[in-house]
Amino acid sequence: MATQKRRFNRIKIVLIEKEKTNIWLSEQVGVSKAAVSKWCTNDNQPTVETLFKIAEVLEVDVCELLVRK
């Protein structure tokens, strides 16, 4: 039986909780839609500076994007 890789991360979960889209986040942070998509599928990670910007636009503490509750 094949094991499926989980494709969710905290950024994607917070976007869903805040009812925001990847496109909205890309516009707010000033990055491409592809960059946000890669963050949300764990193919790439934002820089620390960008992570703080993401937290700011999502109005959450940066720790909420790093640690599962």
Backbone as numpy.savetxt, mean C-alpha at the origin, in Angstrom:
# Nx Ny Nz CAx CAy CAz Cx Cy Cz
-0.59 -30.70 -3.78 -1.44 -29.52 -3.78 -0.54 -28.28 -3.78
-0.79 -27.37 -4.68 0.02 -26.16 -4.80 -0.32 -25.16 -3.69
0.71 -24.53 -3.17 0.51 -23.51 -2.15 0.36 -22.16 -2.83
-0.70 -21.44 -2.49 -0.91 -20.12 -3.06 -0.22 -19.08 -2.20
0.48 -18.16 -2.86 1.13 -17.07 -2.16 0.09 -16.00 -1.83
0.06 -15.57 -0.61 -0.85 -14.50 -0.24 -0.39 -13.21 -0.88
-1.31 -12.49 -1.49 -0.96 -11.32 -2.26 -1.43 -10.03 -1.60
-1.74 -10.07 -0.32 -2.21 -8.88 0.37 -1.12 -8.33 1.26
-1.16 -7.04 1.45 -0.26 -6.42 2.41 -1.00 -5.29 3.09
-0.35 -4.64 4.01 -1.01 -3.61 4.81 -1.47 -2.42 3.97
-0.71 -2.01 2.97 -1.13 -0.87 2.15 -2.45 -1.20 1.47
-2.54 -2.38 0.87 -3.77 -2.78 0.19 -4.94 -2.86 1.16
-4.71 -3.41 2.33 -5.78 -3.55 3.32 -6.28 -2.17 3.76
-5.35 -1.25 4.04 -5.76 0.09 4.46 -6.50 0.81 3.33
-6.06 0.64 2.10 -6.79 1.23 0.97 -8.23 0.73 0.95
-8.41 -0.56 1.14 -9.76 -1.13 1.15 -10.56 -0.56 2.32
-9.96 -0.52 3.50 -10.65 0.02 4.68 -11.05 1.48 4.49
-10.22 2.24 3.81 -10.48 3.67 3.58 -11.32 3.92 2.32
-11.68 2.83 1.63 -12.45 2.90 0.40 -11.78 3.79 -0.64
-10.46 3.57 -0.80 -9.64 4.30 -1.76 -9.08 3.32 -2.78
-8.72 3.84 -3.95 -8.20 2.98 -5.01 -6.70 3.16 -5.18
-6.11 2.24 -5.89 -4.69 2.35 -6.24 -4.44 3.62 -7.05
-5.37 3.93 -7.96 -5.23 5.12 -8.80 -5.23 6.37 -7.93
-6.13 6.44 -6.98 -6.19 7.59 -6.06 -4.86 7.73 -5.31
-4.34 6.62 -4.78 -3.09 6.67 -4.04 -1.94 7.12 -4.94
-1.90 6.62 -6.15 -0.81 7.01 -7.06 -0.85 8.51 -7.34
-2.04 9.07 -7.49 -2.17 10.51 -7.71 -1.76 11.31 -6.48
-2.13 10.85 -5.31 -1.82 11.56 -4.07 -0.32 11.54 -3.75
0.32 10.43 -4.04 1.73 10.26 -3.68 2.66 10.72 -4.82
2.11 10.79 -6.03 2.91 11.23 -7.16 3.77 10.14 -7.76
3.22 8.93 -7.80 3.92 7.80 -8.41 3.00 7.17 -9.45
3.53 6.26 -10.23 2.72 5.61 -11.26 1.73 4.62 -10.64
0.67 4.34 -11.40 -0.29 3.33 -10.97 0.40 1.97 -10.86
1.37 1.74 -11.75 2.10 0.46 -11.72 2.88 0.30 -10.42
3.47 1.40 -9.92 4.23 1.34 -8.66 3.32 0.93 -7.51
2.14 1.55 -7.43 1.20 1.21 -6.35 0.75 -0.24 -6.49
0.48 -0.66 -7.70 0.08 -2.04 -7.93 1.14 -3.01 -7.44
2.40 -2.71 -7.71 3.50 -3.57 -7.26 3.60 -3.60 -5.74
3.33 -2.46 -5.09 3.33 -2.44 -3.62 2.23 -3.34 -3.08
1.05 -3.25 -3.70 -0.12 -3.99 -3.21 -0.06 -5.48 -3.50
0.82 -5.89 -4.40 0.97 -7.32 -4.70 2.29 -7.86 -4.17
2.99 -7.06 -3.38 4.26 -7.44 -2.77 5.35 -7.75 -3.79
5.24 -7.19 -4.99 6.29 -7.35 -5.99 7.41 -6.33 -5.78
7.11 -5.27 -5.05 8.06 -4.20 -4.77 7.59 -3.50 -3.50
8.46 -2.76 -2.87 8.10 -2.02 -1.66 8.46 -0.55 -1.83
7.65 0.34 -1.23 7.99 1.77 -1.32 9.20 2.09 -0.46
9.85 3.20 -0.78 10.95 3.67 0.06 10.37 4.10 1.41
11.22 4.25 2.39 10.77 4.70 3.71 10.12 6.08 3.60
10.74 6.95 2.82 10.18 8.30 2.62 8.77 8.22 2.01
8.61 7.37 1.02 7.30 7.22 0.38 6.31 6.57 1.32
6.77 5.65 2.14 5.88 5.00 3.11 5.29 6.03 4.07
6.10 6.99 4.51 5.59 8.05 5.38 4.58 8.93 4.64
4.81 9.17 3.37 3.88 9.96 2.56 2.55 9.21 2.39
2.64 7.91 2.17 1.44 7.08 2.05 0.63 7.15 3.34
1.30 7.00 4.47 0.62 7.07 5.77 -0.07 8.42 5.94
0.60 9.47 5.53 0.03 10.81 5.65 -1.25 10.95 4.81
-1.20 10.54 3.55 -2.38 10.72 2.70 -3.52 9.77 3.10
-3.18 8.62 3.67 -4.21 7.69 4.15 -4.67 8.02 5.57
-4.03 9.01 6.17 -4.37 9.45 7.54 -4.29 8.31 8.54
-3.17 7.59 8.49 -2.89 6.53 9.45 -1.47 6.68 9.96
-1.19 6.08 11.09 0.18 6.05 11.60 0.98 5.10 10.73
2.22 5.45 10.44 3.06 4.63 9.57 3.18 3.20 10.11
3.11 3.03 11.41 3.18 1.69 12.00 2.03 0.81 11.52
0.89 1.41 11.23 -0.26 0.66 10.76 0.00 0.04 9.38
0.93 0.63 8.64 1.28 0.09 7.33 2.36 -0.99 7.41
2.95 -1.13 8.58 4.06 -2.06 8.74 3.71 -3.31 9.57
2.78 -3.15 10.49 2.51 -4.22 11.46 1.05 -4.62 11.41
0.84 -5.92 11.29 -0.53 -6.45 11.33 -1.04 -6.39 12.76
-2.27 -5.95 12.92 -2.86 -5.87 14.27 -3.42 -7.20 14.69
